[in-house]
Amino acid sequence: ATPVLIWISDVTKACTWFNKMWLDFTGRTMAQEVGDGWAEGVHPEDYDRCLATYVGAFDQRVPFRMSYRLRRHDGAWRVIDDNGVPRFADDGTFLGYIGSCIDVTDESAAQEAMRHSEERLRLATENAGVGLWDIDAQGGIEFSYSRRSASFIMDRKNRVPMAHLLSRLHPDDAPKLQAAYEAARDPARRAMMDIEYRVMPEADLPMRWIKIRGRGV
């Protein structure tokens, strides 16, 4: 009844049992899947890697996790997240493996789309010569920027506290930035940050005027 695909193998590495969800997913019978029959449903491009991962973990008696494409009953290739763990009897005798699989095709597609989106954003940022920043709920700031904008953005690869940024601003501008930040993070206002201020770069460079835009989420 479990909504995941489950398989069991013995000490010979051959699979001996599959649950109903697996059989419904593949549209094959138990007789077709046992032994090495299940491998007929693995995508040819994934087969060698899948088998190497399984055999390598099996020989070492260690858990494994792998993803591969498995043919569904309708012929569609679905990305499967497969987790296998060794089985042992009460006296420590090795019995084989048991594995559980989840169809993660939709999640994988969403992650791939996000990677493409992030790459487009990186390219746009690089070509536009602008810097990007985000501030977390605790006031930690992280910067990312193109080489063209590096001369006027703080040279930081890790999050820094808001106080660090404010300490580098012109004394007349720090209160203005703090007020804009508080207005943006206030749920009742969610004001758009759209201000200019002067900042001293961390490199040995002159003070620069910066224009920023941002909003609270």
SVG drawing of the C-alpha trace seen along z (x, -y; Angstrom):
<svg xmlns="http://www.w3.org/2000/svg" viewBox="-2 -64 46 79">
<polyline fill="none" stroke="black" stroke-width="0.4" points="0.0,0.0 3.0,-2.4 3.1,-5.0 6.7,-4.4 8.4,-1.7 10.1,1.0 12.4,3.8 14.3,6.5 17.4,8.4 19.2,11.5 22.9,12.2 23.5,12.9 22.5,9.3 19.4,10.6 16.1,9.0 13.6,11.3 10.5,9.1 8.9,5.9 5.9,4.2 2.6,3.5 3.5,-0.1 6.6,0.9 4.7,3.4 1.9,0.9 4.5,-1.7 6.3,0.4 3.3,2.4 5.2,5.6 4.7,8.8 6.7,10.1 8.1,12.8 9.3,10.3 11.0,8.1 12.7,10.6 16.4,11.5 17.8,8.9 14.6,8.3 14.0,5.0 17.1,3.6 15.3,3.9 13.3,0.8 16.4,-1.3 17.3,-3.9 20.2,-2.6 22.2,-5.8 21.8,-5.3 22.3,-1.5 26.1,-1.2 26.2,-3.9 23.2,-2.5 24.7,1.0 28.1,-0.2 26.6,-2.1 24.5,0.9 27.3,3.5 29.9,1.2 27.7,0.6 26.6,4.2 30.2,5.5 31.0,3.1 27.7,3.7 27.0,-0.1 23.8,-2.2 23.6,-3.9 21.5,-6.5 21.3,-7.0 19.0,-8.5 18.2,-7.0 15.5,-7.0 13.0,-4.1 10.4,-3.4 6.8,-3.8 4.0,-1.5 3.0,-4.2 6.5,-4.3 7.5,-7.6 10.9,-7.9 10.7,-9.0 13.5,-10.1 13.7,-7.8 15.5,-8.5 16.5,-5.1 17.8,-4.5 19.1,-1.1 20.3,0.3 21.8,3.7 19.7,6.2 21.1,8.3 19.7,11.1 19.6,10.9 22.9,12.8 24.5,10.3 24.3,12.6 24.0,10.5 20.7,11.1 20.9,8.7 19.4,5.3 16.1,3.4 15.4,0.3 12.8,-2.4 12.2,-4.6 10.4,-7.9 9.5,-9.4 11.2,-12.8 10.7,-13.8 8.7,-16.9 11.1,-18.0 14.1,-17.4 12.5,-19.5 11.8,-22.3 15.4,-22.3 16.7,-22.3 14.5,-25.2 15.8,-27.1 19.4,-26.4 18.7,-27.8 17.0,-30.8 19.9,-31.4 22.3,-31.2 20.3,-33.7 20.3,-36.0 24.1,-35.6 24.7,-36.5 22.3,-39.5 24.1,-40.7 27.5,-40.2 26.6,-42.2 24.7,-44.9 27.5,-45.6 25.2,-45.7 25.5,-44.2 22.9,-42.0 22.3,-41.7 19.9,-40.0 19.3,-40.6 18.0,-37.8 15.6,-38.2 18.5,-38.6 20.0,-41.5 22.8,-39.4 23.7,-40.7 25.2,-38.7 26.5,-40.4 26.9,-39.0 28.2,-41.1 29.8,-41.2 33.5,-42.0 32.4,-45.4 30.6,-46.3 33.3,-44.9 35.0,-48.3 32.1,-49.7 30.5,-46.7 32.0,-45.4 34.3,-42.6 32.6,-39.9 31.8,-36.3 30.0,-35.5 27.2,-37.1 28.0,-40.1 25.9,-41.9 24.0,-45.1 26.2,-46.9 29.2,-46.2 27.6,-47.9 26.4,-50.8 29.9,-51.3 31.2,-51.9 28.6,-54.5 29.0,-58.2 27.8,-59.2 25.1,-61.3 23.7,-58.4 23.7,-55.5 20.5,-56.6 18.8,-56.9 19.7,-53.4 18.7,-52.0 15.3,-53.7 14.7,-52.4 15.6,-48.9 13.2,-49.0 10.4,-50.3 11.0,-47.5 11.0,-44.7 7.9,-46.0 4.9,-43.8 2.5,-46.7 4.5,-48.8 6.6,-46.6 8.0,-49.9 10.2,-49.7 13.9,-50.6 14.9,-53.2 17.7,-55.3 21.2,-56.6 24.0,-56.7 27.8,-57.0 29.9,-54.1 33.7,-53.5 34.7,-50.3 36.8,-47.9 39.6,-48.2 41.8,-51.3 39.4,-53.2 37.5,-56.5 34.1,-56.8 31.3,-56.1 27.7,-57.0 25.5,-53.9 21.8,-53.7 19.9,-50.7 16.5,-49.2 15.0,-46.4 11.8,-45.2 10.9,-43.0 9.5,-39.5"/>
</svg>
